[in-house]
Every structure is written in C-alpha cells, then in structure tokens.
Amino acid sequence: MINVKVYTKDGCHLCDNVISALHKLRLQQSFEVSTKDITTEPRLFERYKNIIPVVEIDGKIRLGGSALSNPNTLESTLRRALAAAQEASTVGKLQ
C-alpha cells in the first residue's frame, strides 16, 4: 500500500486543500494518508517552512509549494504523483 505524508502546519490553507484532495482521491485509489506538523520539530520547520505543503509518497518527497497551489490542477497533480509512485513500486517488486 502507498503511504502519503503531508508536511503541514496550523493555518496553512494550501495544506488543508491538499489533505482534502487526498481524502477525495482515496475514494478512487487505495493509499494511506498521514500528516506531520513541521512546527513540532525544528529540523523539519527549517527545511520546509517556505515550501509547505510538502507531499512525501513512500518515503520520497514528490511535491511541494507552488506545484500544489493551483486548486484547478491540484487533484490531477496528486493523481499523477500517486501513479508514478505506484509504477515505481510495481517495477521495484518485479526486479
């Protein structure tokens, strides 16, 4: 199963949009969604403070910041990232 983590912080409306879109996509695809508040760890805050939301799929950062800012393309952007992760996972299992 694909694991998706969204790096976020309180008051981030773009983060809320991403999380909402991911929950909508879960109706069509099977994957787990979790969130991580970057303000709980100084290292994460320094790394992601200017680019949240950040989407990690199966341990790899796939999307962040402006790639997730357009509500008109958000779902399709996430769908492509999930498909790429699924494909990479499948290829890895075949080898």
C-alpha positions in Angstrom: 0.0 0.0 0.0 1.2 3.5 -0.8 1.9 5.8 2.2 1.4 9.5 1.7 2.6 12.0 4.3 1.7 15.7 4.1 4.0 18.1 5.9 1.9 21.0 7.2 1.4 23.5 10.0 -1.6 25.2 11.6 -3.2 27.9 9.5 -1.9 26.6 6.1 -4.9 26.7 3.8 -2.9 25.1 0.9 -2.1 22.2 3.2 -5.8 21.9 4.0 -6.6 21.8 0.3 -4.0 19.1 -0.3 -5.3 16.9 2.6 -8.9 17.4 1.4 -8.0 16.4 -2.2 -6.1 13.3 -1.0 -9.1 12.2 1.0 -11.2 12.6 -2.1 -8.7 10.6 -4.2 -8.8 7.8 -1.6 -12.3 7.1 -2.8 -10.8 6.1 -6.1 -7.4 4.6 -5.0 -6.1 2.7 -2.1 -3.4 4.6 -0.1 -2.8 5.7 3.5 -2.6 9.4 4.4 -0.9 11.0 7.4 0.2 14.5 8.3 3.2 15.8 10.1 3.2 19.3 11.7 6.6 20.9 10.9 6.4 23.1 13.9 6.9 20.1 16.2 10.5 19.5 15.0 13.0 22.4 14.4 14.7 20.4 11.7 11.5 20.0 9.7 10.5 23.6 10.3 13.8 24.9 8.9 13.6 22.5 5.9 10.0 23.1 4.9 8.9 26.4 6.3 8.9 28.2 3.0 7.6 25.4 0.8 4.7 23.7 2.6 2.6 21.9 1.8 5.1 19.1 1.0 3.9 15.7 -0.1 6.0 12.6 0.6 5.0 9.4 -1.1 6.5 6.1 0.1 9.4 8.0 1.8 10.3 10.3 -1.1 9.4 13.9 -1.4 7.3 14.2 -4.6 5.6 17.6 -4.5 5.8 20.8 -2.7 4.9 24.5 -2.6 3.8 26.0 -5.9 3.2 22.7 -7.5 0.3 22.3 -5.1 -1.0 25.9 -5.1 -3.4 25.8 -8.0 -6.8 24.4 -6.9 -7.8 23.8 -10.6 -4.9 21.3 -11.1 -4.4 20.0 -7.6 -6.2 16.7 -8.0 -4.6 15.8 -11.3 -1.2 16.8 -9.9 -1.7 14.5 -6.9 -3.1 11.7 -9.1 0.0 11.8 -11.4 2.3 11.7 -8.4 0.4 8.7 -6.9 0.5 6.9 -10.2 4.3 7.5 -10.6 4.8 6.1 -7.1 2.6 3.1 -7.8 4.5 2.4 -11.0 7.9 2.7 -9.2 6.7 0.3 -6.6 5.5 -2.2 -9.1 8.8 -2.0 -11.1 10.7 -2.5 -7.9 8.8 -5.6 -7.0 9.3 -7.1 -10.4 13.1 -6.8 -10.2 
